[in-house]
Amino acid sequence: MTIWNIYVKNDPMGTENSLLSIFLVEVMRHRSRLPSQLAADLNVSHATVGRWLSGQDIPNVKSCRKLSEYTGIPLERILVITGHLPDIEQRESKETILSLLKKPE
């Protein structure tokens, strides 16, 4: 069973949390990290990452800043993915998230 199957379920809180789950799962996959390792890397609890992945909670702005530094993705994009900011230009999609995580060659 993959992390995706464990954490991503029907999202009662809305699409933003589903996108957050997708984003976090992809970050962990690209970095070969488990949720507990991601939590340690971001200096948050394992339970906090679990709530983010399950859609029960979203990162606060401080954690969004840490995610931005950790992934190299601009803070504004992280804030859109987490639902703190509306995305005026376009809705985030799994493809957009994947393209943000790809390293330039």
C-alpha positions in Angstrom: 0.0 0.0 0.0 1.4 3.4 -0.9 1.4 6.6 1.1 -1.2 7.9 -1.4 -3.6 5.1 -0.5 -3.1 5.7 3.2 -3.6 9.4 3.3 -5.5 10.7 0.4 -9.2 10.1 0.9 -12.4 11.9 0.2 -11.7 15.4 1.2 -14.5 17.0 3.3 -12.7 20.3 3.5 -12.4 21.0 -0.2 -10.1 20.7 -3.2 -7.3 22.8 -1.7 -6.6 20.0 0.8 -6.6 17.4 -1.9 -4.0 19.4 -3.7 -2.1 19.8 -0.5 -2.1 16.0 -0.1 -1.0 15.5 -3.7 1.7 18.0 -3.2 3.1 16.6 0.0 3.0 13.0 -1.3 4.9 14.1 -4.4 7.5 16.0 -2.3 8.0 12.9 -0.2 8.3 10.7 -3.3 10.8 13.0 -5.0 12.9 13.2 -1.8 12.4 9.6 -0.8 11.0 10.6 2.6 8.4 9.1 4.9 5.9 11.4 6.7 7.9 11.2 9.9 11.1 12.2 8.0 9.3 15.1 6.3 8.0 16.2 9.7 11.6 16.2 11.1 12.9 18.1 8.1 10.3 20.8 8.5 10.6 20.8 12.3 6.9 19.9 12.9 5.4 16.9 14.5 4.6 13.7 12.7 1.0 14.1 13.8 0.9 17.5 12.1 2.1 16.1 8.8 -0.5 13.3 9.2 -3.3 15.9 9.6 -2.0 17.8 6.5 -2.0 14.6 4.4 -5.4 13.5 5.6 -7.0 16.9 4.9 -7.8 17.5 8.5 -5.6 20.6 8.7 -3.4 22.9 6.5 0.0 24.3 7.2 0.1 27.7 8.9 2.0 30.5 7.1 5.3 29.7 9.0 5.1 26.1 7.9 4.3 27.2 4.3 7.5 29.2 4.4 9.4 26.1 5.5 7.8 24.1 2.7 8.8 26.8 0.3 12.5 26.7 1.4 12.5 22.9 1.5 11.1 22.5 -2.0 12.4 25.6 -3.7 8.9 26.5 -4.8 8.0 30.1 -4.4 6.1 30.9 -1.2 3.1 32.3 -3.1 2.6 29.0 -4.9 2.7 27.1 -1.6 0.2 29.5 -0.2 -2.1 28.8 -3.2 -1.7 25.0 -2.9 -2.5 25.2 0.8 -5.6 27.4 0.3 -4.2 30.5 2.0 -4.3 32.5 -1.2 -6.7 32.2 -4.2 -5.1 31.3 -7.5 -6.2 34.0 -9.8 -4.3 32.8 -12.8 -5.2 29.1 -12.8 -6.3 26.3 -10.6 -3.4 24.2 -9.3 -3.5 20.7 -10.7 -1.5 17.6 -10.1 0.3 18.2 -13.4 1.2 21.8 -12.2 2.4 20.4 -8.9 4.5 17.8 -10.6 6.1 20.4 -12.9 7.0 22.5 -9.9 8.9 19.6 -8.4 10.9 18.7 -11.5 14.4 20.0 -11.3 15.7 22.0 -14.3 18.2 20.0 -16.4 
